[in-house]
């Protein structure tokens, strides 16, 4: 039996505005900023930052702003309705709760588009 080598993956999401993206992911979606680079804030762009929530990490980068809005993140969640209600209450830009309703594994899979388009 082969030993498992790959244990997880971290999506890298292109964003056009690091400060807006950090605010959106942390304040609205409930992630916590874990790091950002460069740490010198005198030049706000480009930046690379990591956010995490419930043990799930995402990396956000503004080094390729032309790719902003071209990435989706799919999450397996314990309660799709509860997650949708939580982030919608805080002003999530796009939440497709009805889109997920037809899936047989509704309680396991929620697609929450977590990017800023422009």
Phi and psi in radians as a Rosetta constraint file:
Dihedral C 1 N 2 CA 2 C 2 CIRCULARHARMONIC -1.400 0.35
Dihedral N 2 CA 2 C 2 N 3 CIRCULARHARMONIC 2.490 0.35
Dihedral C 2 N 3 CA 3 C 3 CIRCULARHARMONIC -1.312 0.35
Dihedral N 3 CA 3 C 3 N 4 CIRCULARHARMONIC 2.434 0.35
Dihedral C 3 N 4 CA 4 C 4 CIRCULARHARMONIC -1.129 0.35
Dihedral N 4 CA 4 C 4 N 5 CIRCULARHARMONIC 2.261 0.35
Dihedral C 4 N 5 CA 5 C 5 CIRCULARHARMONIC -1.840 0.35
Dihedral N 5 CA 5 C 5 N 6 CIRCULARHARMONIC -0.724 0.35
Dihedral C 5 N 6 CA 6 C 6 CIRCULARHARMONIC -1.706 0.35
Dihedral N 6 CA 6 C 6 N 7 CIRCULARHARMONIC 2.159 0.35
Dihedral C 6 N 7 CA 7 C 7 CIRCULARHARMONIC -1.974 0.35
Dihedral N 7 CA 7 C 7 N 8 CIRCULARHARMONIC -0.274 0.35
Dihedral C 7 N 8 CA 8 C 8 CIRCULARHARMONIC -2.951 0.35
Dihedral N 8 CA 8 C 8 N 9 CIRCULARHARMONIC 2.987 0.35
Dihedral C 8 N 9 CA 9 C 9 CIRCULARHARMONIC -2.472 0.35
Dihedral N 9 CA 9 C 9 N 10 CIRCULARHARMONIC 2.660 0.35
Dihedral C 9 N 10 CA 10 C 10 CIRCULARHARMONIC -2.132 0.35
Dihedral N 10 CA 10 C 10 N 11 CIRCULARHARMONIC 2.009 0.35
Dihedral C 10 N 11 CA 11 C 11 CIRCULARHARMONIC -1.135 0.35
Dihedral N 11 CA 11 C 11 N 12 CIRCULARHARMONIC 2.435 0.35
Dihedral C 11 N 12 CA 12 C 12 CIRCULARHARMONIC -1.913 0.35
Dihedral N 12 CA 12 C 12 N 13 CIRCULARHARMONIC 2.023 0.35
Dihedral C 12 N 13 CA 13 C 13 CIRCULARHARMONIC -1.869 0.35
Dihedral N 13 CA 13 C 13 N 14 CIRCULARHARMONIC 2.180 0.35
Dihedral C 13 N 14 CA 14 C 14 CIRCULARHARMONIC -1.358 0.35
Dihedral N 14 CA 14 C 14 N 15 CIRCULARHARMONIC 2.321 0.35
Dihedral C 14 N 15 CA 15 C 15 CIRCULARHARMONIC -2.258 0.35
Dihedral N 15 CA 15 C 15 N 16 CIRCULARHARMONIC 2.757 0.35
Dihedral C 15 N 16 CA 16 C 16 CIRCULARHARMONIC -1.706 0.35
Dihedral N 16 CA 16 C 16 N 17 CIRCULARHARMONIC -0.344 0.35
Dihedral C 16 N 17 CA 17 C 17 CIRCULARHARMONIC -2.453 0.35
Dihedral N 17 CA 17 C 17 N 18 CIRCULARHARMONIC 1.835 0.35
Dihedral C 17 N 18 CA 18 C 18 CIRCULARHARMONIC -1.072 0.35
Dihedral N 18 CA 18 C 18 N 19 CIRCULARHARMONIC -0.755 0.35
Dihedral C 18 N 19 CA 19 C 19 CIRCULARHARMONIC -1.125 0.35
Dihedral N 19 CA 19 C 19 N 20 CIRCULARHARMONIC -0.790 0.35
Dihedral C 19 N 20 CA 20 C 20 CIRCULARHARMONIC -1.103 0.35
Dihedral N 20 CA 20 C 20 N 21 CIRCULARHARMONIC -0.724 0.35
Dihedral C 20 N 21 CA 21 C 21 CIRCULARHARMONIC -1.136 0.35
Dihedral N 21 CA 21 C 21 N 22 CIRCULARHARMONIC -0.780 0.35
Dihedral C 21 N 22 CA 22 C 22 CIRCULARHARMONIC -1.033 0.35
Dihedral N 22 CA 22 C 22 N 23 CIRCULARHARMONIC -0.798 0.35
Dihedral C 22 N 23 CA 23 C 23 CIRCULARHARMONIC -1.058 0.35
Dihedral N 23 CA 23 C 23 N 24 CIRCULARHARMONIC -0.794 0.35
Dihedral C 23 N 24 CA 24 C 24 CIRCULARHARMONIC -1.128 0.35
Dihedral N 24 CA 24 C 24 N 25 CIRCULARHARMONIC -0.867 0.35
Dihedral C 24 N 25 CA 25 C 25 CIRCULARHARMONIC -1.139 0.35
Dihedral N 25 CA 25 C 25 N 26 CIRCULARHARMONIC -0.673 0.35
Dihedral C 25 N 26 CA 26 C 26 CIRCULARHARMONIC -1.459 0.35
Dihedral N 26 CA 26 C 26 N 27 CIRCULARHARMONIC -0.935 0.35
Dihedral C 26 N 27 CA 27 C 27 CIRCULARHARMONIC -1.281 0.35
Dihedral N 27 CA 27 C 27 N 28 CIRCULARHARMONIC -0.788 0.35
Dihedral C 27 N 28 CA 28 C 28 CIRCULARHARMONIC -1.502 0.35
Dihedral N 28 CA 28 C 28 N 29 CIRCULARHARMONIC -0.831 0.35
Dihedral C 28 N 29 CA 29 C 29 CIRCULARHARMONIC -1.592 0.35
Dihedral N 29 CA 29 C 29 N 30 CIRCULARHARMONIC -0.120 0.35
Dihedral C 29 N 30 CA 30 C 30 CIRCULARHARMONIC 1.454 0.35
Dihedral N 30 CA 30 C 30 N 31 CIRCULARHARMONIC 0.271 0.35
Dihedral C 30 N 31 CA 31 C 31 CIRCULARHARMONIC -1.414 0.35
Dihedral N 31 CA 31 C 31 N 32 CIRCULARHARMONIC 2.864 0.35
Dihedral C 31 N 32 CA 32 C 32 CIRCULARHARMONIC -2.070 0.35
Dihedral N 32 CA 32 C 32 N 33 CIRCULARHARMONIC 2.326 0.35
Dihedral C 32 N 33 CA 33 C 33 CIRCULARHARMONIC -1.219 0.35
Dihedral N 33 CA 33 C 33 N 34 CIRCULARHARMONIC 2.209 0.35
Dihedral C 33 N 34 CA 34 C 34 CIRCULARHARMONIC -1.741 0.35
Dihedral N 34 CA 34 C 34 N 35 CIRCULARHARMONIC -0.570 0.35
Dihedral C 34 N 35 CA 35 C 35 CIRCULARHARMONIC -2.862 0.35
Dihedral N 35 CA 35 C 35 N 36 CIRCULARHARMONIC 2.827 0.35
Dihedral C 35 N 36 CA 36 C 36 CIRCULARHARMONIC -2.607 0.35
Dihedral N 36 CA 36 C 36 N 37 CIRCULARHARMONIC 2.670 0.35
Dihedral C 36 N 37 CA 37 C 37 CIRCULARHARMONIC -2.424 0.35
Dihedral N 37 CA 37 C 37 N 38 CIRCULARHARMONIC 2.364 0.35
Dihedral C 37 N 38 CA 38 C 38 CIRCULARHARMONIC -1.341 0.35
Dihedral N 38 CA 38 C 38 N 39 CIRCULARHARMONIC 2.647 0.35
Dihedral C 38 N 39 CA 39 C 39 CIRCULARHARMONIC -1.230 0.35
Dihedral N 39 CA 39 C 39 N 40 CIRCULARHARMONIC -0.322 0.35
Dihedral C 39 N 40 CA 40 C 40 CIRCULARHARMONIC -1.310 0.35
Dihedral N 40 CA 40 C 40 N 41 CIRCULARHARMONIC 2.004 0.35
Dihedral C 40 N 41 CA 41 C 41 CIRCULARHARMONIC -1.492 0.35
Dihedral N 41 CA 41 C 41 N 42 CIRCULARHARMONIC 0.057 0.35
Dihedral C 41 N 42 CA 42 C 42 CIRCULARHARMONIC -1.164 0.35
Dihedral N 42 CA 42 C 42 N 43 CIRCULARHARMONIC -0.453 0.35
Dihedral C 42 N 43 CA 43 C 43 CIRCULARHARMONIC -2.089 0.35
Dihedral N 43 CA 43 C 43 N 44 CIRCULARHARMONIC 1.795 0.35
Dihedral C 43 N 44 CA 44 C 44 CIRCULARHARMONIC -1.212 0.35
Dihedral N 44 CA 44 C 44 N 45 CIRCULARHARMONIC -0.406 0.35
Dihedral C 44 N 45 CA 45 C 45 CIRCULARHARMONIC -2.310 0.35
Dihedral N 45 CA 45 C 45 N 46 CIRCULARHARMONIC 2.628 0.35
Dihedral C 45 N 46 CA 46 C 46 CIRCULARHARMONIC -1.394 0.35
Dihedral N 46 CA 46 C 46 N 47 CIRCULARHARMONIC 2.766 0.35
Dihedral C 46 N 47 CA 47 C 47 CIRCULARHARMONIC -2.362 0.35
Dihedral N 47 CA 47 C 47 N 48 CIRCULARHARMONIC 2.800 0.35
Dihedral C 47 N 48 CA 48 C 48 CIRCULARHARMONIC -2.310 0.35
Dihedral N 48 CA 48 C 48 N 49 CIRCULARHARMONIC 2.123 0.35
Dihedral C 48 N 49 CA 49 C 49 CIRCULARHARMONIC -2.386 0.35
Dihedral N 49 CA 49 C 49 N 50 CIRCULARHARMONIC 2.710 0.35
Dihedral C 49 N 50 CA 50 C 50 CIRCULARHARMONIC -2.003 0.35
Dihedral N 50 CA 50 C 50 N 51 CIRCULARHARMONIC 2.361 0.35
Dihedral C 50 N 51 CA 51 C 51 CIRCULARHARMONIC -2.216 0.35
Dihedral N 51 CA 51 C 51 N 52 CIRCULARHARMONIC 2.670 0.35
Dihedral C 51 N 52 CA 52 C 52 CIRCULARHARMONIC -2.511 0.35
Dihedral N 52 CA 52 C 52 N 53 CIRCULARHARMONIC 2.618 0.35
Dihedral C 52 N 53 CA 53 C 53 CIRCULARHARMONIC -2.656 0.35
Dihedral N 53 CA 53 C 53 N 54 CIRCULARHARMONIC 2.301 0.35
Dihedral C 53 N 54 CA 54 C 54 CIRCULARHARMONIC 0.918 0.35
Dihedral N 54 CA 54 C 54 N 55 CIRCULARHARMONIC 0.611 0.35
Dihedral C 54 N 55 CA 55 C 55 CIRCULARHARMONIC 1.440 0.35
Dihedral N 55 CA 55 C 55 N 56 CIRCULARHARMONIC 0.029 0.35
Dihedral C 55 N 56 CA 56 C 56 CIRCULARHARMONIC -1.831 0.35
Dihedral N 56 CA 56 C 56 N 57 CIRCULARHARMONIC 2.270 0.35
Dihedral C 56 N 57 CA 57 C 57 CIRCULARHARMONIC -1.868 0.35
Dihedral N 57 CA 57 C 57 N 58 CIRCULARHARMONIC 2.561 0.35
Dihedral C 57 N 58 CA 58 C 58 CIRCULARHARMONIC -2.300 0.35
Dihedral N 58 CA 58 C 58 N 59 CIRCULARHARMONIC 2.554 0.35
Dihedral C 58 N 59 CA 59 C 59 CIRCULARHARMONIC -1.958 0.35
Dihedral N 59 CA 59 C 59 N 60 CIRCULARHARMONIC 2.394 0.35
Dihedral C 59 N 60 CA 60 C 60 CIRCULARHARMONIC -2.047 0.35
Dihedral N 60 CA 60 C 60 N 61 CIRCULARHARMONIC 2.351 0.35
Dihedral C 60 N 61 CA 61 C 61 CIRCULARHARMONIC -2.424 0.35
Dihedral N 61 CA 61 C 61 N 62 CIRCULARHARMONIC 2.477 0.35
Dihedral C 61 N 62 CA 62 C 62 CIRCULARHARMONIC -1.984 0.35
Dihedral N 62 CA 62 C 62 N 63 CIRCULARHARMONIC 0.392 0.35
Dihedral C 62 N 63 CA 63 C 63 CIRCULARHARMONIC -1.330 0.35
Dihedral N 63 CA 63 C 63 N 64 CIRCULARHARMONIC -0.357 0.35
Dihedral C 63 N 64 CA 64 C 64 CIRCULARHARMONIC -2.257 0.35
Dihedral N 64 CA 64 C 64 N 65 CIRCULARHARMONIC 1.190 0.35
Dihedral C 64 N 65 CA 65 C 65 CIRCULARHARMONIC -1.068 0.35
Dihedral N 65 CA 65 C 65 N 66 CIRCULARHARMONIC -0.403 0.35
Dihedral C 65 N 66 CA 66 C 66 CIRCULARHARMONIC -1.155 0.35
Dihedral N 66 CA 66 C 66 N 67 CIRCULARHARMONIC -0.269 0.35
Dihedral C 66 N 67 CA 67 C 67 CIRCULARHARMONIC -1.658 0.35
Dihedral N 67 CA 67 C 67 N 68 CIRCULARHARMONIC 0.005 0.35
Dihedral C 67 N 68 CA 68 C 68 CIRCULARHARMONIC -1.014 0.35
Dihedral N 68 CA 68 C 68 N 69 CIRCULARHARMONIC 2.424 0.35
Dihedral C 68 N 69 CA 69 C 69 CIRCULARHARMONIC 1.466 0.35
Dihedral N 69 CA 69 C 69 N 70 CIRCULARHARMONIC 0.097 0.35
Dihedral C 69 N 70 CA 70 C 70 CIRCULARHARMONIC -1.859 0.35
Dihedral N 70 CA 70 C 70 N 71 CIRCULARHARMONIC 0.242 0.35
Dihedral C 70 N 71 CA 71 C 71 CIRCULARHARMONIC -2.228 0.35
Dihedral N 71 CA 71 C 71 N 72 CIRCULARHARMONIC 2.374 0.35
Dihedral C 71 N 72 CA 72 C 72 CIRCULARHARMONIC -1.958 0.35
Dihedral N 72 CA 72 C 72 N 73 CIRCULARHARMONIC 2.722 0.35
Dihedral C 72 N 73 CA 73 C 73 CIRCULARHARMONIC -2.199 0.35
Dihedral N 73 CA 73 C 73 N 74 CIRCULARHARMONIC 2.284 0.35
Dihedral C 73 N 74 CA 74 C 74 CIRCULARHARMONIC -1.868 0.35
Dihedral N 74 CA 74 C 74 N 75 CIRCULARHARMONIC 2.363 0.35
Dihedral C 74 N 75 CA 75 C 75 CIRCULARHARMONIC -2.227 0.35
Dihedral N 75 CA 75 C 75 N 76 CIRCULARHARMONIC 2.361 0.35
Dihedral C 75 N 76 CA 76 C 76 CIRCULARHARMONIC -1.546 0.35
Dihedral N 76 CA 76 C 76 N 77 CIRCULARHARMONIC 2.199 0.35
Dihedral C 76 N 77 CA 77 C 77 CIRCULARHARMONIC -2.263 0.35
Dihedral N 77 CA 77 C 77 N 78 CIRCULARHARMONIC 2.756 0.35
Dihedral C 77 N 78 CA 78 C 78 CIRCULARHARMONIC -1.301 0.35
Dihedral N 78 CA 78 C 78 N 79 CIRCULARHARMONIC -0.595 0.35
Dihedral C 78 N 79 CA 79 C 79 CIRCULARHARMONIC -2.549 0.35
Dihedral N 79 CA 79 C 79 N 80 CIRCULARHARMONIC 1.674 0.35
Dihedral C 79 N 80 CA 80 C 80 CIRCULARHARMONIC -1.086 0.35
Dihedral N 80 CA 80 C 80 N 81 CIRCULARHARMONIC -0.687 0.35
Dihedral C 80 N 81 CA 81 C 81 CIRCULARHARMONIC -1.113 0.35
Dihedral N 81 CA 81 C 81 N 82 CIRCULARHARMONIC -0.747 0.35
Dihedral C 81 N 82 CA 82 C 82 CIRCULARHARMONIC -1.148 0.35
Dihedral N 82 CA 82 C 82 N 83 CIRCULARHARMONIC -0.744 0.35
Dihedral C 82 N 83 CA 83 C 83 CIRCULARHARMONIC -1.111 0.35
Dihedral N 83 CA 83 C 83 N 84 CIRCULARHARMONIC -0.788 0.35
Dihedral C 83 N 84 CA 84 C 84 CIRCULARHARMONIC -1.027 0.35
Dihedral N 84 CA 84 C 84 N 85 CIRCULARHARMONIC -0.818 0.35
Dihedral C 84 N 85 CA 85 C 85 CIRCULARHARMONIC -1.075 0.35
Dihedral N 85 CA 85 C 85 N 86 CIRCULARHARMONIC -0.728 0.35
Dihedral C 85 N 86 CA 86 C 86 CIRCULARHARMONIC -1.087 0.35
Dihedral N 86 CA 86 C 86 N 87 CIRCULARHARMONIC -0.884 0.35
Dihedral C 86 N 87 CA 87 C 87 CIRCULARHARMONIC -1.368 0.35
Dihedral N 87 CA 87 C 87 N 88 CIRCULARHARMONIC -0.515 0.35
Dihedral C 87 N 88 CA 88 C 88 CIRCULARHARMONIC -1.152 0.35
Dihedral N 88 CA 88 C 88 N 89 CIRCULARHARMONIC -0.660 0.35
Dihedral C 88 N 89 CA 89 C 89 CIRCULARHARMONIC -1.079 0.35
Dihedral N 89 CA 89 C 89 N 90 CIRCULARHARMONIC -0.575 0.35
Dihedral C 89 N 90 CA 90 C 90 CIRCULARHARMONIC -1.595 0.35
Dihedral N 90 CA 90 C 90 N 91 CIRCULARHARMONIC 0.143 0.35
Dihedral C 90 N 91 CA 91 C 91 CIRCULARHARMONIC 1.606 0.35
Dihedral N 91 CA 91 C 91 N 92 CIRCULARHARMONIC 0.508 0.35
Dihedral C 91 N 92 CA 92 C 92 CIRCULARHARMONIC -0.961 0.35
Dihedral N 92 CA 92 C 92 N 93 CIRCULARHARMONIC 2.390 0.35
Dihedral C 92 N 93 CA 93 C 93 CIRCULARHARMONIC -1.141 0.35
Dihedral N 93 CA 93 C 93 N 94 CIRCULARHARMONIC -0.752 0.35
Dihedral C 93 N 94 CA 94 C 94 CIRCULARHARMONIC -2.499 0.35
Dihedral N 94 CA 94 C 94 N 95 CIRCULARHARMONIC 2.131 0.35
Dihedral C 94 N 95 CA 95 C 95 CIRCULARHARMONIC -2.331 0.35
Dihedral N 95 CA 95 C 95 N 96 CIRCULARHARMONIC 2.140 0.35
Dihedral C 95 N 96 CA 96 C 96 CIRCULARHARMONIC -1.788 0.35
Dihedral N 96 CA 96 C 96 N 97 CIRCULARHARMONIC 1.068 0.35
Dihedral C 96 N 97 CA 97 C 97 CIRCULARHARMONIC -1.085 0.35
Dihedral N 97 CA 97 C 97 N 98 CIRCULARHARMONIC -0.748 0.35
Dihedral C 97 N 98 CA 98 C 98 CIRCULARHARMONIC -1.188 0.35
Dihedral N 98 CA 98 C 98 N 99 CIRCULARHARMONIC -0.518 0.35
Dihedral C 98 N 99 CA 99 C 99 CIRCULARHARMONIC -1.084 0.35
Dihedral N 99 CA 99 C 99 N 100 CIRCULARHARMONIC -0.560 0.35
Dihedral C 99 N 100 CA 100 C 100 CIRCULARHARMONIC -1.526 0.35
Dihedral N 100 CA 100 C 100 N 101 CIRCULARHARMONIC -0.290 0.35
Dihedral C 100 N 101 CA 101 C 101 CIRCULARHARMONIC -0.998 0.35
Dihedral N 101 CA 101 C 101 N 102 CIRCULARHARMONIC -0.567 0.35
Dihedral C 101 N 102 CA 102 C 102 CIRCULARHARMONIC -1.369 0.35
Dihedral N 102 CA 102 C 102 N 103 CIRCULARHARMONIC -0.223 0.35
Dihedral C 102 N 103 CA 103 C 103 CIRCULARHARMONIC -1.287 0.35
Dihedral N 103 CA 103 C 103 N 104 CIRCULARHARMONIC 2.373 0.35
Dihedral C 103 N 104 CA 104 C 104 CIRCULARHARMONIC -1.164 0.35
Dihedral N 104 CA 104 C 104 N 105 CIRCULARHARMONIC -0.418 0.35
Dihedral C 104 N 105 CA 105 C 105 CIRCULARHARMONIC -1.767 0.35
Dihedral N 105 CA 105 C 105 N 106 CIRCULARHARMONIC 0.705 0.35
Dihedral C 105 N 106 CA 106 C 106 CIRCULARHARMONIC -0.868 0.35
Dihedral N 106 CA 106 C 106 N 107 CIRCULARHARMONIC -0.731 0.35
Dihedral C 106 N 107 CA 107 C 107 CIRCULARHARMONIC -1.299 0.35
Dihedral N 107 CA 107 C 107 N 108 CIRCULARHARMONIC -0.205 0.35
Dihedral C 107 N 108 CA 108 C 108 CIRCULARHARMONIC -1.761 0.35
Dihedral N 108 CA 108 C 108 N 109 CIRCULARHARMONIC -0.515 0.35
Dihedral C 108 N 109 CA 109 C 109 CIRCULARHARMONIC -2.202 0.35
Dihedral N 109 CA 109 C 109 N 110 CIRCULARHARMONIC 2.172 0.35
Dihedral C 109 N 110 CA 110 C 110 CIRCULARHARMONIC -2.257 0.35
Dihedral N 110 CA 110 C 110 N 111 CIRCULARHARMONIC 2.291 0.35
Dihedral C 110 N 111 CA 111 C 111 CIRCULARHARMONIC -1.770 0.35
Dihedral N 111 CA 111 C 111 N 112 CIRCULARHARMONIC 1.984 0.35
Dihedral C 111 N 112 CA 112 C 112 CIRCULARHARMONIC -2.043 0.35
Dihedral N 112 CA 112 C 112 N 113 CIRCULARHARMONIC 1.993 0.35
Dihedral C 112 N 113 CA 113 C 113 CIRCULARHARMONIC -1.286 0.35
Dihedral N 113 CA 113 C 113 N 114 CIRCULARHARMONIC 2.053 0.35
Dihedral C 113 N 114 CA 114 C 114 CIRCULARHARMONIC -2.076 0.35
Dihedral N 114 CA 114 C 114 N 115 CIRCULARHARMONIC 1.102 0.35
Dihedral C 114 N 115 CA 115 C 115 CIRCULARHARMONIC -2.502 0.35
Dihedral N 115 CA 115 C 115 N 116 CIRCULARHARMONIC 2.801 0.35
Dihedral C 115 N 116 CA 116 C 116 CIRCULARHARMONIC -1.813 0.35
Dihedral N 116 CA 116 C 116 N 117 CIRCULARHARMONIC 2.214 0.35
Dihedral C 116 N 117 CA 117 C 117 CIRCULARHARMONIC -1.184 0.35
Dihedral N 117 CA 117 C 117 N 118 CIRCULARHARMONIC -0.877 0.35
